Amino acid sequence: MSDIGFAVIGVGTWGKLHAEVYASTPGVRLQAVCDADERRAAAVAREYGGAVYARYDEMLDNPMVQAVSVVLPDFLHAEACLAAIRKGKRLLVEKPLATTEEEALGIVEAARLSGVTLMVDFHNRWSPMFCALKDAMDRGDLGAPRYAYYRLNDTIYVPTGMLSWAGRSTVAWFLASQCLDTLLWLFDARSAAQGGPGDLPVRLTCLTRSGVLTEERGVSTPDLYLTTVEWRSGLVTVIENCWILPEGEPSVFDLKCDIIGSKGAFHIDGSHHGAARLIGSGAANPDVLAAPRIHGRPTGFAAESIRHFADCVVRGTEPMVDGIDGLAVTRLILLMEESARRGCSVDVGELYAT
């Protein structure tokens, strides 16, 4: 059987990882890369192969492209996803699926009607740390979950240096989307919504603070979000997301997660665990989990989620994460924004309804 042609729309930092994974996955051929910065696309193509495009509509007309990753700024996802679906391309989209409920629903419905495979890249579901937590919870080691604290923050470099478009987004879309999906997965929310075992969010309270980014750095986006989610079982989860950690941090992000149950607890240090440390003019914790390269091949859980999509396309199977999961997260982030705007708690409705 001949290799299946894959393409990537948007080959910045994370899009380049998609290209690397496709170029190193059996049964897959990196057919094309597309970026508004054609020089950047050409550099990725020289390294990993594939034709170069500056416009994704032209790339989607290529019949050799059968599956596509959309790795654009979050507010640009909907148009590119719908264009890919109209051309019958199997689709992996970076989180979040979309930044409005209407757009998210539109993508889900278009994929359903077209019979197109749709996956959202919530890569924490492949993280060895969170998979170990999930296994412990499923075994009953923690008993009934009662409290969870989840911190995922970035240094100020991310909204001021890494992302040219941070002023058109928020740390909620960029980081809380990952946190929310992880919690929905850990507590089996989708199963619970279908009448099975698990738990469901019922109430949400969120506050934001602004000042550092808007007033000192000229980036029009909040500094932080603090979100409390109450669940049907009585479980309480607190999620912290901010974009103003100092650049002197040894890692560009700070991830901690603690879950306390009636019988036990589980603690995750996903960023400053000390598994590897580089010391010179400063200190750094090299990545050994998310996307390290081993003998030149991208590995780690961030690569494995992309590779999972590729394997599903090759084998003709359904991915473990789909558009419905992405829709649920989009709805929760919109509720975060509503709660912060109104200054009160809001009820969580049916997250998975289409």
C-alpha positions as CSV (number, residue, x, y, z in Angstrom):
1,M,0.0,0.0,0.0
2,S,1.4,3.4,-0.9
3,D,2.0,6.0,1.7
4,I,-0.8,8.5,2.5
5,G,-0.1,12.2,1.8
6,F,-0.3,14.5,4.8
7,A,0.0,18.3,4.9
8,V,0.4,21.0,7.5
9,I,-1.2,24.4,7.4
10,G,0.9,26.7,9.6
11,V,4.5,25.6,10.2
12,G,5.6,27.8,13.1
13,T,7.0,26.3,16.3
14,W,4.2,23.7,16.8
15,G,3.4,23.2,13.1
16,K,7.0,22.2,12.4
17,L,6.5,19.4,15.0
18,H,3.5,18.2,13.0
19,A,5.7,18.1,9.9
20,E,8.5,16.3,11.7
21,V,6.1,13.6,13.0
22,Y,4.5,13.0,9.6
23,A,7.9,12.8,7.9
24,S,9.0,10.1,10.4
25,T,5.9,8.0,10.6
26,P,5.6,4.7,8.6
27,G,2.8,4.7,6.0
28,V,2.8,8.5,5.9
29,R,4.4,10.9,3.4
30,L,4.7,14.7,4.2
31,Q,3.1,15.8,0.9
32,A,3.0,19.6,1.5
33,V,3.5,22.4,3.9
34,C,1.7,25.8,3.9
35,D,2.5,29.0,5.6
36,A,1.8,32.7,4.9
37,D,5.5,33.1,5.5
38,E,6.6,31.2,2.4
39,R,10.3,31.3,3.4
40,R,9.4,29.5,6.6
41,A,7.4,26.9,4.7
42,A,10.3,26.4,2.3
43,A,12.8,25.9,5.2
44,V,10.5,23.2,6.7
45,A,10.1,21.5,3.3
46,R,13.8,21.5,2.7
47,E,14.3,19.6,6.0
48,Y,11.3,17.2,5.9
49,G,10.1,17.2,2.3
50,G,6.8,18.2,0.6
51,A,5.7,20.9,-1.8
52,V,5.5,24.5,-0.5
53,Y,2.4,26.7,-0.5
54,A,1.6,30.1,0.7
55,R,-2.2,29.7,0.4
56,Y,-4.0,26.7,1.9
57,D,-6.9,26.8,-0.6
58,E,-4.4,26.0,-3.4
59,M,-2.8,23.3,-1.3
60,L,-6.1,21.6,-0.6
61,D,-6.7,21.3,-4.3
62,N,-3.8,18.9,-4.4
63,P,-5.3,15.4,-4.7
64,M,-2.2,13.9,-3.2
65,V,-3.0,15.6,0.1
66,Q,-5.4,13.3,1.9
67,A,-5.0,14.5,5.5
68,V,-4.2,17.9,7.0
69,S,-3.1,19.4,10.3
70,V,-4.4,22.9,11.0
71,V,-1.8,24.6,13.2
72,L,-2.9,28.3,12.9
73,P,-3.7,30.9,15.5
74,D,-6.8,29.8,17.3
75,F,-9.1,32.5,15.9
76,L,-8.2,31.3,12.3
77,H,-9.1,27.6,12.9
78,A,-12.7,27.6,11.6
79,E,-12.2,28.8,8.1
80,A,-9.2,26.5,7.4
81,C,-10.9,23.5,9.0
82,L,-14.1,24.0,7.0
83,A,-12.1,24.4,3.8
84,A,-10.3,21.1,4.5
85,I,-13.5,19.3,5.2
86,R,-15.1,20.6,2.0
87,K,-12.2,19.0,0.1
88,G,-12.7,15.7,2.0
89,K,-9.4,15.8,3.9
90,R,-9.0,14.0,7.2
91,L,-8.4,16.7,9.8
92,L,-6.3,17.2,12.9
93,V,-6.7,20.7,14.4
94,E,-4.7,22.1,17.3
95,K,-6.5,23.1,20.4
96,P,-8.8,24.8,20.8
97,L,-11.2,23.6,18.1
98,A,-12.6,27.1,17.6
99,T,-13.2,30.2,19.6
100,T,-17.0,30.5,19.2
101,E,-19.7,27.9,19.8
102,E,-21.1,28.5,16.3
103,E,-17.8,27.9,14.7
104,A,-17.1,24.7,16.7
105,L,-20.5,23.3,16.0
106,G,-20.1,24.1,12.3
107,I,-16.8,22.2,12.1
108,V,-18.3,19.2,14.0
109,E,-21.4,19.1,11.8
110,A,-19.5,19.6,8.6
111,A,-17.2,16.7,9.5
112,R,-20.1,14.5,10.4
113,L,-22.0,15.2,7.2
114,S,-18.9,14.6,5.1
115,G,-17.8,11.5,6.9
116,V,-14.4,13.1,7.5
117,T,-12.2,12.0,10.4
118,L,-11.8,15.0,12.9
119,M,-9.4,15.0,15.8
120,V,-8.5,17.9,18.2
121,D,-4.9,17.7,19.5
122,F,-5.3,17.5,23.2
123,H,-2.0,15.9,23.7
124,N,-2.1,15.6,27.5
125,R,-4.1,12.4,27.0
126,W,-0.8,10.9,25.8
127,S,1.3,12.3,28.7
128,P,2.9,9.5,30.8
129,M,2.2,11.6,33.9
130,F,-1.5,12.1,33.3
131,C,-1.9,8.5,32.0
132,A,-0.4,7.3,35.2
133,L,-2.9,9.5,37.1
134,K,-5.8,8.2,35.0
135,D,-4.8,4.6,35.6
136,A,-4.5,5.2,39.4
137,M,-8.0,6.8,39.4
138,D,-9.5,4.0,37.4
139,R,-8.0,1.4,39.8
140,G,-9.6,3.3,42.7
141,D,-6.3,4.1,44.3
142,L,-7.5,7.7,45.1
143,G,-11.0,6.7,46.1
144,A,-13.6,9.4,45.3
145,P,-11.9,12.5,43.9
146,R,-12.7,15.5,46.2
147,Y,-10.3,18.3,45.1
148,A,-8.0,19.0,42.2
149,Y,-5.6,21.9,41.6
150,Y,-4.2,22.3,38.1
151,R,-1.6,25.0,37.2
152,L,-0.4,25.6,33.7
153,N,1.3,28.9,33.2
154,D,3.7,30.4,30.7
155,T,6.5,32.9,31.0
156,I,5.9,36.4,29.6
157,Y,8.0,35.5,26.6
158,V,5.1,33.5,25.1
159,P,2.6,36.3,24.7
160,T,5.3,38.9,23.9
161,G,7.9,37.0,21.9
162,M,6.7,33.6,20.8
163,L,3.2,34.5,19.7
164,S,2.8,37.5,17.4
165,W,-1.0,37.1,17.8
166,A,-1.4,37.0,21.6
167,G,-3.3,40.2,21.6
168,R,-6.0,38.5,19.6
169,S,-6.3,35.6,21.9
170,T,-6.1,34.8,25.7
171,V,-4.2,32.5,28.0
172,A,-7.6,30.8,28.4
173,W,-7.7,29.7,24.8
174,F,-4.0,28.9,24.7
175,L,-3.6,27.0,28.0
176,A,-6.9,26.5,29.8
177,S,-8.2,24.6,26.8
178,Q,-5.6,21.9,27.5
179,C,-6.4,21.9,31.2
180,L,-10.1,21.6,30.8
181,D,-9.9,18.7,28.3
182,T,-7.5,16.9,30.7
183,L,-10.0,17.2,33.5
184,L,-13.0,16.2,31.4
185,W,-11.0,13.1,30.3
186,L,-9.8,12.2,33.8
187,F,-13.2,12.4,35.3
188,D,-15.0,10.7,32.4
189,A,-17.3,13.6,31.7
190,R,-18.3,12.4,28.3
191,S,-19.3,9.0,29.6
192,A,-21.3,10.7,32.3
193,A,-23.1,12.9,29.8
194,Q,-24.2,9.7,28.0
195,G,-25.5,8.1,31.2
196,G,-22.4,6.1,32.0
197,P,-20.0,6.4,35.0
198,G,-18.1,9.6,35.5
199,D,-18.6,13.1,36.6
200,L,-19.9,16.3,35.0
201,P,-19.1,20.0,35.6
202,V,-22.2,21.8,36.9
203,R,-21.0,25.3,37.9
204,L,-18.1,27.5,37.0
205,T,-16.6,30.7,38.5
206,C,-13.8,32.6,36.8
207,L,-11.9,35.8,37.5
208,T,-9.3,37.5,35.4
209,R,-6.7,40.3,36.1
210,S,-5.0,42.5,33.6
211,G,-2.3,45.1,33.7
212,V,1.2,43.8,33.1
213,L,0.6,42.8,29.5
214,T,-1.8,45.6,28.5
215,E,-0.1,48.5,30.3
216,E,3.6,47.5,30.4
217,R,4.0,45.4,27.2
218,G,1.3,46.7,24.9
219,V,-0.4,43.3,24.4
220,S,-4.1,43.6,24.8
221,T,-4.9,40.4,26.7
222,P,-5.4,39.5,30.3
223,D,-2.5,38.4,32.5
224,L,-4.3,35.6,34.2
225,Y,-7.4,33.5,34.7
226,L,-8.4,31.7,37.9
227,T,-11.2,29.2,37.4
228,T,-13.2,27.1,39.9
229,V,-15.3,24.3,38.6
230,E,-17.8,22.5,40.7
231,W,-18.8,19.0,39.7
232,R,-22.0,16.9,40.1
233,S,-20.3,14.7,42.7
234,G,-19.2,17.6,44.9
235,L,-15.7,17.5,43.5
236,V,-14.1,21.0,43.3
237,T,-11.3,21.8,40.7
238,V,-9.2,25.0,40.6
239,I,-7.4,25.9,37.4
240,E,-4.7,28.6,37.3
241,N,-3.5,30.0,34.0
242,C,-1.3,33.0,33.6
243,W,1.0,34.5,31.0
244,I,3.4,36.7,33.1
245,L,5.9,34.4,34.7
246,P,9.4,36.0,34.5
247,E,11.6,34.9,31.6
248,G,14.2,33.7,34.1
249,E,12.2,30.6,34.8
250,P,14.1,27.4,33.9
251,S,11.2,26.3,31.7
252,V,8.9,28.3,29.4
253,F,5.9,26.8,31.2
254,D,5.0,25.8,34.7
255,L,2.8,22.7,35.1
256,K,1.6,21.3,38.4
257,C,-1.4,19.1,39.1
258,D,-2.6,17.7,42.4
259,I,-5.7,15.5,42.9
260,I,-6.9,14.6,46.4
261,G,-9.3,11.8,46.9
262,S,-11.1,10.1,49.8
263,K,-8.3,7.4,49.9
264,G,-5.2,8.9,48.4
265,A,-3.6,11.7,46.4
266,F,-1.6,12.1,43.2
267,H,0.9,14.9,42.5
268,I,2.3,15.9,39.1
269,D,5.3,18.2,38.5
270,G,5.4,18.5,34.7
271,S,7.9,21.2,34.3
272,H,10.4,21.6,37.2
273,H,10.7,17.9,38.1
274,G,14.5,18.0,37.8
275,A,14.7,14.9,35.5
276,A,17.2,16.8,33.4
277,R,18.9,20.1,34.2
278,L,21.3,22.3,32.2
279,I,23.5,24.7,34.1
280,G,25.7,27.3,32.5
281,S,25.2,31.0,32.3
282,G,21.7,30.2,33.6
283,A,19.6,27.2,34.5
284,A,17.2,25.3,32.2
285,N,15.2,22.1,32.4
286,P,15.5,20.4,29.0
287,D,12.3,18.9,27.7
288,V,12.4,15.1,28.2
289,L,8.6,14.5,28.1
290,A,6.6,16.7,25.7
291,A,8.6,16.6,22.4
292,P,12.2,15.6,22.8
293,R,14.2,14.2,19.9
294,I,15.7,10.8,20.2
295,H,18.3,10.0,17.5
296,G,16.7,12.7,15.4
297,R,13.1,11.5,15.7
298,P,10.5,13.5,17.5
299,T,9.1,11.6,20.5
300,G,7.3,12.4,23.7
301,F,3.6,12.7,24.3
302,A,3.1,15.9,22.2
303,A,4.5,13.9,19.2
304,E,2.5,10.8,20.1
305,S,-0.9,12.5,19.8
306,I,0.0,13.7,16.3
307,R,1.3,10.2,15.4
308,H,-2.0,8.7,16.8
309,F,-3.9,10.8,14.2
310,A,-1.6,9.6,11.4
311,D,-2.0,6.0,12.5
312,C,-5.8,6.3,12.6
313,V,-5.8,7.7,9.0
314,V,-3.5,4.9,7.8
315,R,-5.5,2.2,9.5
316,G,-8.9,3.7,8.9
317,T,-9.8,3.8,12.6
318,E,-11.4,6.6,14.7
319,P,-9.1,8.8,16.9
320,M,-9.5,8.8,20.7
321,V,-10.2,12.5,20.7
322,D,-12.8,14.0,18.3
323,G,-14.6,17.2,17.5
324,I,-17.2,16.7,20.3
325,D,-14.4,16.8,22.8
326,G,-13.2,20.1,21.3
327,L,-16.8,21.5,21.3
328,A,-17.1,20.8,25.1
329,V,-13.9,22.7,25.8
330,T,-14.9,25.7,23.6
331,R,-18.1,25.9,25.6
332,L,-16.3,25.8,28.9
333,I,-13.9,28.6,27.9
334,L,-16.8,30.7,26.7
335,L,-18.4,30.2,30.2
336,M,-15.1,31.3,31.8
337,E,-15.3,34.5,29.8
338,E,-19.0,35.0,30.7
339,S,-18.3,34.4,34.4
340,A,-15.4,36.8,34.5
341,R,-17.4,39.4,32.6
342,R,-20.5,39.2,34.8
343,G,-18.5,38.7,38.1
344,C,-20.5,35.7,39.2
345,S,-20.8,32.0,38.9
346,V,-22.5,30.5,35.8
347,D,-24.2,27.1,35.4
348,V,-22.7,24.6,33.0
349,G,-25.2,23.3,30.5
350,E,-24.9,20.3,28.2
351,L,-21.3,20.3,27.0
352,Y,-21.6,17.5,24.5
353,A,-24.9,18.3,22.8
354,T,-24.9,18.9,19.1
